[in-house]
Amino acid sequence: MAIKTRHEITDATWFITFTCFNWIPLFGITKSYDLVYNWLKLIDEKYGIQTLAFALMPNHVHLLLHLENEKINLNTVISNGKRFMAYSLIERLKEQSETDLLFKLSLACSDKEKTKGQKHKVFEPSFDAKAVYSQEFLYQKLDYIHHNPVSGKWNLCNEFTDYPHSSAGFYELAQPHAYLHIIDYRDYWY
């Protein structure tokens, strides 16, 4: 029997990844990166969850988040964020008349999910969360996040610091981000 991990650690930094269903580039198709920015601002204001680093990819999101409140349940925060983003992504797909894609996302819902009112499968059901306990792990994840837009199949820009939906420019070029206030990881790790 699988044990569901509860991500509740006081004063912790977390590396988090969540993915669109079947790796479909829903953020890219709908140009919905603003949904993630709005959610990150909301969880900062509501829960004090600070964004240290990120890369918003066309079909997945990488984050380094810092939580100081021991009463925050990371599972709930991420699940709620995915649920509200899903509603907006579906609305944007409807506005764009993406009927084939909407049909595919609808077919992906199980009978159990449909009885609970879910009409479309937008995200993979789980997310990956790893607590950051060492500077070595932190640097590894920062490098991974920031180079993701130019790695592998992704050629989203020429230089990793040019990708607009990443914190790379903040750290490498000392540029404030256009859409999000980033908390410098060095405030917590030095």
Phi, psi and chi 1 to 4 in degrees:
 res  aa     phi    psi   chi1   chi2   chi3   chi4
   1 MET       -  129.7  179.1  167.4  118.2      -
   2 ALA   -75.1  139.8      -      -      -      -
   3 ILE  -101.7  127.0  -62.4  172.8      -      -
   4 LYS   -76.9  124.9 -172.0  172.4 -175.6  177.8
   5 THR   -77.9  133.3  -56.3      -      -      -
   6 ARG   -99.9  122.1  -68.6  179.8   54.2   88.6
   7 HIS   -96.0   81.7  -58.4  107.8      -      -
   8 GLU  -132.5   97.8  -63.2  174.8  -56.4      -
   9 ILE  -134.2  133.4  -66.2 -179.2      -      -
  10 THR   -68.8  139.2  -54.4      -      -      -
  11 ASP    50.8   56.7 -162.4   30.0      -      -
  12 ALA  -121.8  150.5      -      -      -      -
  13 THR  -108.1  135.6  -59.2      -      -      -
  14 TRP  -125.5  138.3  -70.7   88.6      -      -
  15 PHE   -95.5  121.5  170.3   67.2      -      -
  16 ILE  -127.5  139.5  -64.1  165.6      -      -
  17 THR  -135.4  132.4  -59.7      -      -      -
  18 PHE  -133.3  154.0   59.7   88.7      -      -
  19 THR  -130.9  143.7  -52.5      -      -      -
  20 CYS   -67.2  152.8  -65.4      -      -      -
  21 PHE   -53.9  131.1  171.0   71.8      -      -
  22 ASN    56.0   24.3 -140.7   19.4      -      -
  23 TRP    59.9   25.1  -68.1   87.2      -      -
  24 ILE   -71.4  132.6  -61.5  169.3      -      -
  25 PRO   -76.6   65.2   28.5  -34.2      -      -
  26 LEU   -65.6  -36.9  -63.0  174.9      -      -
  27 PHE   -64.9  -40.0  -69.4  115.3      -      -
  28 GLY   -69.1  -46.4      -      -      -      -
  29 ILE   -59.4  -42.7  -68.9  167.6      -      -
  30 THR   -96.5   -1.8   59.7      -      -      -
  31 LYS    49.7   54.3  -61.7 -175.2  179.3   19.6
  32 SER  -108.8   29.9  -66.5      -      -      -
  33 TYR   -61.1  -28.3  -57.8  100.6      -      -
  34 ASP   -59.3  -29.1   63.0  -56.0      -      -
  35 LEU   -63.0  -39.9  -61.3  176.0      -      -
  36 VAL   -70.3  -43.3 -176.7      -      -      -
  37 TYR   -58.4  -45.6  -68.8  125.0      -      -
  38 ASN   -62.2  -40.5  -69.1  -20.5      -      -
  39 TRP   -65.6  -43.1  172.1   67.9      -      -
  40 LEU   -62.4  -39.2  -69.5  171.4      -      -
  41 LYS   -64.5  -41.7  -70.4  174.7 -168.6  173.2
  42 LEU   -62.4  -46.7  173.7   77.4      -      -
  43 ILE   -70.5  -24.2   63.6  172.6      -      -
  44 ASP   -69.4  -49.3 -177.2   18.9      -      -
  45 GLU   -65.9  -43.3  -68.1  167.7    7.8      -
  46 LYS   -81.5  -38.6 -170.7  171.4 -179.1  177.8
  47 TYR  -119.8   -5.9  -56.4  111.0      -      -
  48 GLY    72.5   23.3      -      -      -      -
  49 ILE   -84.9  117.3  -62.0  174.1      -      -
  50 GLN  -100.2  139.5  -60.4  171.9  -36.1      -
  51 THR   -88.9  118.8  -57.0      -      -      -
  52 LEU   -95.3  -34.7  -55.5 -177.3      -      -
  53 ALA  -161.7  157.1      -      -      -      -
  54 PHE  -164.9  159.9   65.8   93.4      -      -
  55 ALA  -145.3  120.0      -      -      -      -
  56 LEU   -98.5  108.9  -47.8 -177.7      -      -
  57 MET   -96.3  165.9  -57.7  -63.8  -73.8      -
  58 PRO   -58.6  -28.3  -27.3   36.2      -      -
  59 ASN  -130.0    6.4   62.8    3.4      -      -
  60 HIS  -160.1  168.0   64.7  -75.0      -      -
  61 VAL  -131.7  131.8  172.7      -      -      -
  62 HIS  -112.9  135.4  -67.5  -59.8      -      -
  63 LEU  -139.0  147.4  -55.6  166.3      -      -
  64 LEU  -115.7  112.7  -85.9  174.4      -      -
  65 LEU  -115.8  144.8  -61.7  178.6      -      -
  66 HIS  -114.9  123.5 -173.9   76.2      -      -
  67 LEU  -114.7  128.7  -68.6   74.3      -      -
  68 GLU  -107.4  -20.2  -68.0 -175.2   -1.3      -
  69 ASN   -87.8  119.2 -174.5  -23.0      -      -
  70 GLU   -69.9  -13.2   65.5 -174.4   50.9      -
  71 LYS   -90.7   -2.0  -62.8 -178.7 -165.9  -88.2
  72 ILE   -78.4  129.9  -60.2  -63.9      -      -
  73 ASN  -101.3  108.4 -177.9  -56.0      -      -
  74 LEU   -60.7  -36.8 -169.0   55.3      -      -
  75 ASN   -57.1  -46.2  -71.5  -28.6      -      -
  76 THR   -65.8  -43.9  -58.1      -      -      -
  77 VAL   -60.8  -47.2  170.7      -      -      -
  78 ILE   -68.9  -44.0  -57.7  -66.0      -      -
  79 SER   -60.7  -44.7  -63.8      -      -      -
  80 ASN   -63.5  -41.9  -73.3  -16.5      -      -
  81 GLY   -61.9  -45.6      -      -      -      -
  82 LYS   -62.2  -40.8  -73.9  168.8   48.5  179.0
  83 ARG   -62.5  -47.4 -174.9  172.9   65.6 -112.2
  84 PHE   -70.1  -35.6  -70.5  112.1      -      -
  85 MET   -64.9  -37.0  -76.8 -175.2  -95.8      -
  86 ALA   -59.9  -44.7      -      -      -      -
  87 TYR   -56.6  -46.5  -68.8  128.3      -      -
  88 SER   -68.6  -39.4  -64.9      -      -      -
  89 LEU   -61.1  -42.1  -76.2  163.6      -      -
  90 ILE   -64.2  -42.8  -67.5  -59.2      -      -
  91 GLU   -60.2  -41.6  -73.4  -54.5  -50.0      -
  92 ARG   -68.8  -36.0  -68.5 -180.0 -174.5 -169.0
  93 LEU   -64.0  -38.4  -72.0  169.5      -      -
  94 LYS   -64.4  -44.5  -72.0  176.6 -178.2  176.3
  95 GLU   -60.8  -32.1  -70.1  168.1    6.9      -
  96 GLN   -88.7    2.6  -68.7  176.5 -139.8      -
  97 SER    56.2   42.2  -60.1      -      -      -
  98 GLU   -85.2   61.3  -68.0  -80.6   -5.4      -
  99 THR   -64.4  -39.1   53.0      -      -      -
 100 ASP   -63.7  -43.0  -70.1  -16.4      -      -
 101 LEU   -68.0  -41.7 -176.2   51.0      -      -
 102 LEU   -60.7  -40.3  -74.0  162.4      -      -
 103 PHE   -63.3  -43.9 -177.8   69.4      -      -
 104 LYS   -61.0  -43.7 -178.9  177.9 -179.0  177.1
 105 LEU   -67.7  -32.1  -62.7  174.9      -      -
 106 SER   -70.2  -43.3  178.3      -      -      -
 107 LEU   -62.4  -26.7  -76.7  178.3      -      -
 108 ALA   -72.7  -16.9      -      -      -      -
 109 CYS   -73.6  134.2  -73.8      -      -      -
 110 SER   -74.8  165.5   68.7      -      -      -
 111 ASP   -60.1  -39.2  -70.0  -22.2      -      -
 112 LYS   -62.8  -43.3 -176.9  177.8  179.2 -179.4
 113 GLU   -64.9  -38.2  -69.6  166.4  -29.1      -
 114 LYS   -65.6  -37.2  -71.3  176.9 -176.0  176.2
 115 THR   -67.4  -22.1   60.6      -      -      -
 116 LYS   -88.1    1.4  -68.2 -178.7  179.4 -178.8
 117 GLY    98.5   -1.2      -      -      -      -
 118 GLN   -75.3  132.2 -174.3  173.6  -16.7      -
 119 LYS  -109.1  -21.8  -63.1  178.3 -178.9  176.5
 120 HIS  -141.7  144.9  -59.3   89.9      -      -
 121 LYS   -95.7  111.0  177.3   82.5   77.0  176.3
 122 VAL  -104.5  -38.9  176.3      -      -      -
 123 PHE  -121.6  156.4  -68.0  104.1      -      -
 124 GLU   -62.9  145.8  -69.1  -64.4  -30.9      -
 125 PRO   -65.4  -27.5   15.8  -23.7      -      -
 126 SER  -110.2  178.4   62.0      -      -      -
 127 PHE  -141.9  161.7   66.9   96.7      -      -
 128 ASP  -101.8  130.8 -171.7   36.2      -      -
 129 ALA  -138.7  123.8      -      -      -      -
 130 LYS  -126.2  127.1  -66.9 -178.5  169.6   82.1
 131 ALA   -69.4  139.7      -      -      -      -
 132 VAL   -98.8  110.5  178.7      -      -      -
 133 TYR  -111.9   -6.4  -72.1  114.6      -      -
 134 SER  -139.6  155.1   70.6      -      -      -
 135 GLN   -65.3  -35.3  -77.4 -172.3  -14.4      -
 136 GLU   -59.9  -45.9 -179.4 -178.5   -8.1      -
 137 PHE   -66.3  -41.0 -174.1   72.3      -      -
 138 LEU   -58.0  -48.5  175.3   75.1      -      -
 139 TYR   -64.5  -38.7  -65.6  147.2      -      -
 140 GLN   -60.5  -45.1  174.8 -166.3   24.8      -
 141 LYS   -72.0  -37.6  -66.5  -51.8  174.6 -168.4
 142 LEU   -59.9  -45.9  -82.2  167.2      -      -
 143 ASP   -62.4  -44.1 -173.9   62.8      -      -
 144 TYR   -61.7  -49.3  177.2   77.7      -      -
 145 ILE   -58.0  -51.0  -71.6  170.5      -      -
 146 HIS   -70.4  -28.5  -70.3  155.6      -      -
 147 HIS   -93.2   -5.3  -74.3   87.9      -      -
 148 ASN   -57.0  -40.4 -159.9 -146.3      -      -
 149 PRO   -65.1  -15.5  -24.4   35.3      -      -
 150 VAL  -119.4   11.3  -64.2      -      -      -
 151 SER  -104.4  152.9  -62.3      -      -      -
 152 GLY    57.6 -129.8      -      -      -      -
 153 LYS   -75.0  -13.9   72.4  174.7 -174.1  173.0
 154 TRP   -82.7  125.6  -58.4  111.5      -      -
 155 ASN  -132.4   61.9  -71.8  -51.6      -      -
 156 LEU   -80.4  -11.4  -59.3  174.5      -      -
 157 CYS  -166.7  169.7   55.9      -      -      -
 158 ASN   -78.5  -47.6  -69.5  -33.9      -      -
 159 GLU  -111.4  135.6  -65.0  -67.1  -34.1      -
 160 PHE   -57.8  -26.8   74.5  100.0      -      -
 161 THR   -75.8  -11.4   53.8      -      -      -
 162 ASP   -87.5  -12.8  -66.4  -23.4      -      -
 163 TYR   -69.0  121.6 -173.2   60.7      -      -
 164 PRO   -71.2  -19.2   25.9  -33.2      -      -
 165 HIS  -105.9   47.8  -56.0  -63.2      -      -
 166 SER  -148.8  158.6  163.6      -      -      -
 167 SER   -91.3    7.0   53.8      -      -      -
 168 ALA   -59.1  -43.9      -      -      -      -
 169 GLY   -62.2  -33.6      -      -      -      -
 170 PHE   -62.4  -46.8  174.3   81.8      -      -
 171 TYR   -82.0  -39.7  -73.7  109.6      -      -
 172 GLU   -85.8  -31.8  -59.9  -67.7  -34.5      -
 173 LEU  -119.3    3.1  -54.3  173.0      -      -
 174 ALA    57.4   36.0      -      -      -      -
 175 GLN   -98.7  131.3  -62.8  172.9  -18.6      -
 176 PRO   -65.2  149.4   15.5  -20.3      -      -
 177 HIS   -81.5  143.3 -164.6  -89.8      -      -
 178 ALA   -68.2  -29.4      -      -      -      -
 179 TYR  -118.2   -8.3  -53.8  112.9      -      -
 180 LEU  -148.5  140.4 -172.8   66.0      -      -
 181 HIS   -83.5  118.0  177.5   70.2      -      -
 182 ILE   -99.2  135.8  -59.4  164.2      -      -
 183 ILE   -93.7  124.1  -57.6  -60.7      -      -
 184 ASP   -64.4  123.3 -165.8  -39.4      -      -
 185 TYR   -58.4  -26.0   72.7   86.7      -      -
 186 ARG   -67.1  -18.2  -67.6  166.4  -77.2 -148.9
 187 ASP   -64.0  -26.5  -69.2  -11.5      -      -
 188 TYR  -108.4  -21.0  -63.2  103.0      -      -
 189 TRP  -111.5    8.3  -74.0   88.8      -      -
 190 TYR  -129.7      -  -73.7  112.4      -      -
